[in-house]
Amino acid sequence: MKPLPLGNIRVLDLTRFWSGPYGTQILGALGAEVIRVESPVHVDPTRYMLPPDKNPGERAYNRGSYFHMTNRDKNSVVIDLQTTVGRELLLTLVSIADVVVENFSARVVGNLGIEYDDLKKVRPDVIMVSMPGFGSSGPYRDYVCFGEALEGMTGLSHLTGNKDGPPVRSAGAFTDPASGMWAVYGILAALQRRNRTGQGCQINLSQQEGYISLLGELVMDFTVNGRIRKRLGNCHPNRAPQGVYRCRGNDRWVSISVSSDKEWHALCTAMGCPELGKVSKFGNVLARFRLQGEIDKLIENWTVGLEARYVMATLQSMGVPCAAVATVDELFSDPYFEHRRFFDTVEHPEVGTFAHFGMPFKLAKSSLKSRSPAPLFAEHNRRVFCEVLGLDSQGYQQLLAERISAENPVIPDDTAT
């Protein structure tokens, strides 16, 4: 078995919620030693979110499913960065780290005295990633950011929803994982540059810009054609028919998208109505787009009596893009994912055994399976402080006594249950 690509890289993870932790989890999956630096007071809220069976248990901060989603293959140490000793302790860790990642609001790192120039003094070739919602400069620099709200500022919410309805948020804060992936790209580029030049660098990532860059088709439609894309629901401006159609069973659906006359004729044949493909009023994409409501009824009259997987297999065999709409539980029994071995199983001392998503790509002769579950709060305090930094037992106990570190968080009343 070959070593993992980032097996010689150490990352300090100062991030919270989803965007930063998702990026550092990818680094951990690629073999980096990720040390998650947590606050004894300002605990990452995701540690409490979605506990199994809605049961917080005795130590709710170790049971949040949301936290387990993005913090596998990491160590957890606790440092109060608002104290002088805590800041110095972090800088000691920086001196032996390759990468530092934070997603605080832009003003926070300055207030804590851990800006890039501070880190360079102890590790000249360090790579620092700052990823606030709106970047570290500009008029929105100090705005507080959250994924669902950021969707509005990227234009995504304006595009989402029914034709005659208001903007609608997406099912998840997808600006967050997109930002995490952009951070990984930047870090890999910076590591390659450091290999060539010996120089570190600062990476300033704007989560807003990161997601806008994924809306290229819409941006180009405006800059080239002067058009502002309208909400279309399940429709598409260049594909017709396209939609989600009811199938046999409760809340069962299939998605169909037709981009050419050839696909349209194949769909009509599959529906048992080959003559429909010859009807002149449906003769091209533009005509079908204008009459999509009428066509949708014809398609659903066919799909409603059939199982979604059958419709998918039938149309795919005829070259028509089609997919059954899966519920989350169905993913774990899908033969595709079983063949690809996409889902990992981990065992956590307080949550138990559960499955989670793996990496969507494979490396020949290198396993990217999770090596450890998300860490317990402060689980690796002793290893990092004593074995890595060389503190003796008395020194470690002093950190606890002076509340520079902690083995249990300070639990606010509103998160205790």
N, C-alpha and C positions, 0 to 999 in steps of 0.2 A: 504494500500500500504506500503510495507516494505521500510525502508531507503536504499539508494544506498550503495554499499560496501565500497566506499572510501569517504563517506560523512563527515568524520572527518579529512581529509587530505588536506593540503594546498601545492600547487606546484607553484614554481616560474619558469616560462618558458622564457628562454633567447634564444630560438632557432629561426631559420629562414628557409625559403624555405619549404621542404616537410618532410624530415626524422624526425627531432625533433618535429615540430608541429603535425605531424600525431600521434606520440606517446603520446604527452601531450593531444591531443584531446581525445584519448581513455581513459586517466585518467579522463578527464572532464566528459565523458559520463558515467563513473563508479561512478560519484558523487564528485570527488575531486574539490576543489576550485582552479582553475588554474588562476594565475595572470601572464599575458603576459607582460614582461618588454621590451619596445620598445625604439629605439633610435630616438631622434628628428632629427637627421641628416642622419644616415645610415638606411633608411626605408627598411623594408623587401620588396624586389622587387616583391614578389607575390601579394602585395597589388595593384599593377598596372596591373597584367597580366590577359588577357581575360576578359575585362569589357563587360557587357551585350551589345549586338548589336554593339560591337566595339566602343561604345560611352563612353569616359572617364568621361564625366560630369564635374561639377565644382570641385568636390573633388574626383579625380580619385583614390586616395589612399584608399578610402572606397568601391570601386566598383569592384575590381579585383576578378573574379570568382575563380581563383586559390587559393586566400587567404581564401575565404569562404569555400573551400573544407576541410580545415584542422584546422580551428580555431573556430569552434562552441563551445559553453559552456565555454567560457573564458572571463576574464576581460582584459582590456588594460590600462596599465599605461606607462608613458613616463619618462625615466630617462637617462640623458647623463652620461654613465659610465666612460667616459674619463675625468671627473672632479672629484676632491677630494670630494666635497659635494655629487655628484651623487653616488660615490662608497660607501660613508658612509650611504646614504639613502638606497641603495641596501642591505647593511649589516644589517640595521635595519629590513628590510623585511625578510632577512634570519633568524633573531633571532626568528621570529614567524612562520617560514615555516618548513615543513617536508622534502620537496624534492626540489632540484634545478637541472634543466636540461639545458645543453648548447651544441651547436654543432658548436662552433667556430673552426677555425684552432687551432691546439694544442698550439701555442705560445700566443694566444690572452689572455687567462685567466691569464697567468703570467704577461703580460703587463698591464692588468687592475687591478691586485692585488686582484683577486677573485678566487684563487686556493682553493682546498679543505682545506688546512691548515688554510687559511684565514677565511673560513666559519666556521670551527670548533670552532674558538675562540668565536664566538657569538652564535653558536648553536652546542654544542658538539655532539648531536645525529643526526645531519643533514645527509641526503642522497644526494650525489651529483653525477649526471650522466654527464660524458663528452663523446661525441660521434663524434669526428672528423673522417674524412674519413679513415685514416690509423692508428687510435689509438694515444695514447699520448707518445709512445716510438717507437724506431726503426728507420731505415734509411729513411723512408718516413714520419716521424713525422710531418714535416713542409710543406708537399706538400698540395697545395690547391686542394680541391676535389669537383667534381660535378657529379651527378648521372650517366648521360650518359657516361662520361669518366670513371667512376668507373667500369662500366660494363666490360670494356676492361681488367681492372686489376683483375677482379674476374674470368675471363675465359668465362664469359657468351657470349660476342661478338664473340669469336672464335667458339662457338657452334651454333651460329644463322646464318642462311642463306642457300642458295641452295647448293647442293652437289658440284658443280663446280664453285661456286661464292665466293666472298670475305666475310669477316665477316660483319654482319649487326647488327645495334643497335635494341633494342626492341622498342615497341611502346611507352613505358614510362620508366622513370628512376626507375625501380622496386627495385633497391638497396635501395632507400629511404624509402618506407613504410616498407620493411623488417627490416631495421635498427630501425625504430620507434617501431615496435612490439618487437624486441629484447630488446629495452630500457624498455618497459613496463614489460616484464618478469623479467628483472633485478631489477626494482623498487619494484615489488610485492614481490620478494624473499627477498630484503633488508628490506622491511617493516615487513615481517614476522620474519626475524632475529631480528630486533629491538624490536618487541613485546616480544621476548623471552629473549633477552640479555640487552636491553636498549641501545645498541650501534648503532650508525650510520655507514656509510661506503661510500667509493668512488667507483663508478662503472665506469670502463674505457672500453668503447665499441668502437671497430673498425668496421666501416661500411663495409670495405672490407671483414673482417673475417666473419661478420654476413651473407653476401650473399653467400660466398663460402660454408658455413655450410649447405646451402640449395641445394647444388649441389652434395650431398653425393653419388649418384649412379655413377656419373662421376669420382669423386675422388677415390672411391673404385675400379672402373674398372681399373684405372691406378695403384693404390698401390698393388692390388691383381693380376691383369692380365698383367700389363705393357702396357695396350692399351691406346692410346690417342683418344678419341671420335672425329670423323670427322663430319663435317656439313652434315646433311641429308635432309634439307628442311622440308617437312611435313612427311617424313618417320620416322620409328622407327626401331631400330636394332633387336627387338624381336617380332614385331607385323607386320603382312602383310595379306591382304592389309591394309594400313593406309594412309589417305590423306584427302584433302578437295576437294569436287567435285561440279561442277557447277549444279545449279538447274534452274527451270523455273523462268524467270524474270531477270531484270537487276541487276547484281552483287549479285545474290543470290547463297548461297553455303551451303553445309552440310558436316560435319566432320564425318568420319567413321573410326573405329579402330577395327580390328579383331585379336584376340589373340589365337584362338584355331580352330581346325578342326570343332568342333561343330558350332562355330559362322560362320565359312566360309560356311558350308552347309546351315545354316539358311539364310545367305545373298544371296546365289545363289537361294534359294527357293523364297525369297522375290522378286528377280529380274525376277522371272518367268522362271528361267533356272536351275531347280534342277539337271539336268544332268551335269551341269558345276562342281558341287561339287564332281563328281565322276571321273573327268578327271585326269589321273595319274600325268600329269606334274604339276598340282596344288595340289598335294596330301599332302603336309605338309608345315609348316610355312617357312622353309628354301627355298623350291622350289618356293613358292609364293613370297618370298622376292626377289629372283633372277629375277622373271618375273613380277615384280610389275608394270612396265610400261605398259605391255600388259593388265594386270588386271585392271589398272586404266581406260583404255579406255573403257573396258567392263562396268565398274561401271558407268562411266559418261554418256555412251550411255543410261543408264537406268534413272539416276537422272535428266538429263537435261530437260526432259519433265515433271517433277513432282515438286510440291511445296516442299520447304525444310522442312516445319513443317510436311507435310504428310510423307516424307521419314523418318524423325526422329521418328514419332509415330509408323510407320510400323515396323522399325527395332528394336526399343526398345521393342515392344510387342513380338518380337521373340528372345529377349535376346542378341541383337547385340548392342554394344556401339555406339551411334550415337547422334549427336546434330546439330541442325540448327545453322548456323553462324548468330548471331543477330547483328543488328546495335544498336547504343546507344539509339536511340529514341524508339526502340521496347522494351527495358527493362522496360519502364514505363507503358506499356500496357500488359506486360506478366502476365497471370493469376497466375503463380507461385509467383511472387513478390507481387502481390496484396493479395494473400492468406497469405503470410508471413509478410505482412506490413513492407517490408524492407525499402522502401523509406520514408523519413521524409519530411514534408513541413514546412518551416520556413518563417517568414516575417521579412524583413530587411528594416529599415527606408529609405535607399537610393537606394537599389537594387530592392525592392519589394518582392513579394512572389515567392518562387521557391522550387523545390524539390532537395533533395540530398540523398546520401546513408546513411543508418542507421548502427546499429551494427549487425554483422552476427550471433549473438547468442542471446538467450532470457534468462532472469532470472525470475524464477517463482515469481510472486507477486511484481516484481520491474520493473518499466518502464525505458527503456534506450533510450527513445525518447529525441531528443535534447530539452534542456530547453531554449536556447537562440541562436541567430545567431552569426556569427563571429562579434567581437566588432568593433565599429568605432574607429578610431585612438584617443587614449587618453580618450576614453569614460568613464573610471572608475577612472580617476585621483583623482577627489574629494573624491569619496567613499573610496579609498584605503589610500590616504594621510591623509585625515581628519578624517574619521570614524575609519579606522583600525589602523593607526599610530598616530592619535591624534593631527595632526597639526591644528592650527586654520586658519581662512580665510586669515589672514595677512601672516602667514607662507607659505601658499600655493601660494599666490600671489608673494611672494619673490622668490620662486622656479621658477616661470615663468619669473619674471623680470631678474633673474640671468642666465636664459636659462639652468638651471639644468633640468627643465622639459619644456613641451610645450603642447599646445592644438591643434596645427597644425604642420605638419612636414616642415622641410626645403626641398623644392622641387627642385631637380636638373633640369636643362633645358631639359635634354634628356628624362625625365619621365613625364614632365608636360602635354604632349599630347599623 
